Amino acid sequence: MQNDGLDCCHRRRDILKAGCSIVSAGIVAGCLGTSNGSSSDDTTATSPSDDQSMTEADDPTPYEVTVKPAGTYTFESVPETYASFPGAWMDIAMALGIKPSAMMSLEEEQLKYYDALPDVAIDLDSVESLLDSSDSEFDKEVFYEVDADVHLMDPRILKRYSGWNDEDLEEIERNVGPILGSMIRFPYERDPYYTLYDAVEKAAKIFQRQDRYDAWIAFKEEVFAEIQSRLPDDKPTVGAFIIDFDIEGKTLRAAEIDAFRNDTRTLRKLGVNSAFKGDTYVRYKEIGYEKLLDVDPEYIGLIDNLTTGNNESFQQTLQAAKNHETLSELTAVQNENFVRSAGTNMGPIIDLFSAEAVAMQLYPDEFGEWPGSVGDVPTEHQLFDRQRVADIINGRV
């Protein structure tokens, strides 16, 4: 195996070892190349690598997992702990029954989904911080102290947040644990992009929990088939906006619902019409107020407001739009047709809650009135079995 001048080294643990890391195209990559496979999600921009499929009952070691852009890593035993950012990869690991050992931060809004499930909630006292408590900055020593078996994060994002260079990331990989993750919110720098369930498959291979991955595939297809069978033929047009609906600025950041991106997945799965057609590799488009008035979508979609904002903050946004000189002219504002969905933090668990919430907001006559919080949905209006989700998470598949 070629190592591009870097020596393959022994890990600091006897139980977890890996091949060498190389620096390639400005990111940390693994020793091996990749090959193409197939996707298991609704939409795929590019195929993930064809890693060997394993079940929880198989002898797992050694085994290789490729996650672009990080590369390929060879595990000599199954990792037991992980560190991550708040977001999709944490929710993916949670869906496989693995709670985080350390996080950059842990957003309270994300925890409400786990609180709504039986026997799934996270004990915050058991989760360490990846940030130095004295100055809220990244410190490599903290990574050494946390000593996670694997870091579920895109190395490019870690570099951006930390200010580290490739050599810093290489040091963490060599002495602590691999950095295996990929930006799935939207296509990042036009690199190979994984859909949600592409990423779930990768995590299942990292943690050797193929049985739970298979259970998630079967369950989510069942849930979405039932929801989609009840949708009307005439779908509304939605103008989706990321981050927030900034009524103080002069432009808004609009998202293309039909693009290859995870954050608009809920609206796409529910078949709404996108108000902003365009390049599938654009993170967002800056839309001025006048342009928005020209489009005048039936609904305004607030991506991530379901995950990062509570109902009170949502009501404040709606009221501010109604009081705005220009935005108050929008049909969606006049009819209070604002839809909250999840986005940045959406893995398999949040995906189900987001679909349920948006279905109720768009079609209350069919699915029931949305109460404003995932924990307040009446049992008779719940669109998926909470206990079944908990069973999959806890390995009762």
RAGI-V725690 format. One record per residue. N is the residue number from 0. SS is DSSP state (H for helix, E for strand, L for the rest). PHI is phi in whole degrees, -180 to 180 (* if undefined). BURIAL is # if it has 16 or more other C-alpha atoms within 10 Angstrom, else .. Layout:
# RAGI-V725690
n = {N/N}
ss = {SS/SS}
phi = {PHI/PHI}
burial = {BURIAL/BURIAL}
This chain:
# RAGI-V725690
n = {0/1/2/3/4/5/6/7/8/9/10/11/12/13/14/15/16/17/18/19/20/21/22/23/24/25/26/27/28/29/30/31/32/33/34/35/36/37/38/39/40/41/42/43/44/45/46/47/48/49/50/51/52/53/54/55/56/57/58/59/60/61/62/63/64/65/66/67/68/69/70/71/72/73/74/75/76/77/78/79/80/81/82/83/84/85/86/87/88/89/90/91/92/93/94/95/96/97/98/99/100/101/102/103/104/105/106/107/108/109/110/111/112/113/114/115/116/117/118/119/120/121/122/123/124/125/126/127/128/129/130/131/132/133/134/135/136/137/138/139/140/141/142/143/144/145/146/147/148/149/150/151/152/153/154/155/156/157/158/159/160/161/162/163/164/165/166/167/168/169/170/171/172/173/174/175/176/177/178/179/180/181/182/183/184/185/186/187/188/189/190/191/192/193/194/195/196/197/198/199/200/201/202/203/204/205/206/207/208/209/210/211/212/213/214/215/216/217/218/219/220/221/222/223/224/225/226/227/228/229/230/231/232/233/234/235/236/237/238/239/240/241/242/243/244/245/246/247/248/249/250/251/252/253/254/255/256/257/258/259/260/261/262/263/264/265/266/267/268/269/270/271/272/273/274/275/276/277/278/279/280/281/282/283/284/285/286/287/288/289/290/291/292/293/294/295/296/297/298/299/300/301/302/303/304/305/306/307/308/309/310/311/312/313/314/315/316/317/318/319/320/321/322/323/324/325/326/327/328/329/330/331/332/333/334/335/336/337/338/339/340/341/342/343/344/345/346/347/348/349/350/351/352/353/354/355/356/357/358/359/360/361/362/363/364/365/366/367/368/369/370/371/372/373/374/375/376/377/378/379/380/381/382/383/384/385/386/387/388/389/390/391/392/393/394/395/396}
ss = {L/L/L/L/L/L/L/L/L/L/L/L/L/L/L/L/L/L/L/L/E/E/E/E/L/L/E/E/E/E/L/L/L/L/L/E/L/L/L/L/L/L/L/L/L/L/L/L/E/L/L/L/L/L/L/L/L/L/L/L/L/L/E/E/E/E/E/L/L/L/E/E/E/E/E/L/L/L/L/L/L/E/E/E/L/L/L/H/H/H/H/H/H/H/H/L/L/L/L/L/L/E/E/L/L/L/L/H/H/H/H/H/H/H/H/L/L/L/L/L/L/L/L/H/H/H/L/E/E/L/E/E/L/L/L/L/E/E/L/H/H/H/H/H/H/H/L/L/L/E/E/E/L/L/H/H/H/H/H/H/H/H/L/L/L/H/H/H/H/H/H/H/H/H/H/L/L/E/E/L/L/L/L/L/L/E/L/L/L/L/L/L/L/L/L/H/H/H/H/H/H/H/H/H/H/H/L/L/L/H/H/H/H/H/H/H/H/H/H/H/H/H/H/H/H/H/H/H/H/L/L/L/L/L/L/L/E/E/E/E/E/L/L/L/L/L/L/L/L/L/E/E/E/E/E/L/L/L/L/L/E/L/L/L/H/H/H/H/H/L/L/L/E/E/L/L/L/L/L/L/L/L/L/L/E/E/E/E/H/H/H/H/H/H/H/L/L/L/E/E/E/E/E/L/H/H/H/H/L/L/H/H/H/H/H/H/H/H/H/H/H/H/H/L/L/L/H/H/H/L/H/H/H/H/L/L/L/E/E/E/E/L/L/L/L/L/L/H/H/H/H/H/H/H/H/H/H/H/H/H/H/H/L/H/H/H/H/L/L/L/L/L/L/H/H/H/L/L/H/H/H/L/L/L/L/H/H/H/H/H/H/H/H/L/L/L/L}
phi = {*/-79/-118/51/90/-103/-81/-68/-126/-79/-75/-78/-112/-76/-85/-137/-132/-154/-75/-74/-108/-128/-99/-141/56/81/-134/-83/-126/-85/-72/-98/-81/-127/-134/-89/-138/-126/-98/-118/-105/-73/-142/-135/-84/-153/-85/-75/-69/-94/-71/-68/-78/-126/-109/-65/-87/-74/-71/-87/-119/-77/-148/-115/-134/-109/-130/-78/-88/-65/116/-111/-128/-102/-95/-104/-156/-74/-64/-110/-129/-146/-122/-159/-90/-64/149/-62/-68/-66/-66/-64/-64/-60/-63/-93/86/-122/-85/-70/-90/-153/-138/-63/-159/-130/-74/-59/-64/-69/-69/-64/-70/-74/-65/-83/-114/-74/61/-129/-53/-93/-85/-61/-65/-93/-106/-86/-99/-82/-97/-63/-64/-78/-137/54/-121/-74/-136/-60/-62/-65/-62/-64/-67/-64/57/-74/-67/-152/-111/-88/-160/-71/-60/-67/-70/-61/-62/-66/-71/-91/81/-76/-106/-61/-65/-64/-65/-62/-62/-63/-62/-72/-106/-119/-173/-64/-108/-127/-169/-151/-67/-115/-62/-154/-55/-111/56/59/-80/-49/-124/-99/-73/-55/-80/-61/-66/-61/-62/-61/-64/-62/-74/-60/-97/56/-125/-62/-61/-72/-60/-60/-66/-65/-59/-64/-70/-66/-66/-65/-65/-70/-63/-67/-63/-66/-69/-102/-78/-72/-70/-90/-94/-77/-95/-123/-97/-96/-131/-94/69/-164/-103/-76/-81/-91/-87/-100/-133/-122/-97/-96/-115/-85/-61/-85/-75/-78/-154/-80/-70/-101/-55/-59/-64/-66/-66/-89/74/-70/-90/-79/-78/-127/-85/174/-61/-73/-108/-94/-62/-162/-113/-82/-112/-78/-60/-68/-64/-64/-65/-65/-73/45/-66/-67/-132/-103/-99/-98/-70/87/-65/-72/-95/-116/-131/-85/-65/-66/-66/-64/-64/-66/-64/-62/-66/-64/-66/-67/-90/-78/-60/-96/-63/-65/-82/-68/-59/-63/-72/-61/-92/55/-93/-109/-120/-98/-134/-82/-165/-56/-91/-86/-108/-61/-70/-66/-55/-69/-63/-66/-62/-62/-64/-70/-59/-71/-71/-79/-132/-62/-65/-91/-111/100/-71/-75/-80/105/-149/-64/-82/-111/-72/-59/-54/-69/-106/-69/-96/-151/-81/-61/-66/-64/-60/-62/-63/-63/-57/-90/86/-93/-106}
burial = {./././././././#/././#/././././#/#/#/#/#/#/#/#/./././#/#/#/#/#/#/./#/././././#/./#/./#/#/#/#/#/#/#/./#/././#/#/././././#/././#/#/#/#/#/#/#/#/#/#/#/#/#/#/#/#/#/./#/#/#/#/#/#/#/#/#/#/#/#/#/#/#/#/#/#/#/#/#/#/#/#/./#/./././#/#/#/#/#/./#/#/././#/././././././#/#/#/#/#/././././././#/./#/././#/././#/#/#/#/#/#/#/#/#/#/#/./#/./././././././#/././#/#/./#/#/#/#/#/#/#/#/#/#/#/#/#/#/#/#/#/./././#/#/#/#/#/#/#/#/#/#/#/#/#/#/#/#/#/#/#/#/#/#/./#/#/#/./#/#/././#/#/././#/./././#/././././#/#/#/#/#/#/#/./#/#/./#/./././#/#/#/#/#/#/#/#/#/#/#/#/#/#/#/#/#/#/#/#/#/#/#/#/#/#/./././#/#/#/#/#/#/./#/./#/././#/#/././#/#/#/#/#/#/#/#/#/#/#/#/#/#/././././#/././#/#/./#/#/#/././././#/#/./#/#/#/#/././#/#/#/#/#/#/#/#/#/#/#/#/#/#/#/#/#/#/#/#/#/#/#/#/#/#/#/#/./././#/#/#/#/./#/./#/././#/././././#/#/#/./#/././#/#/#/#/#/#/././.}
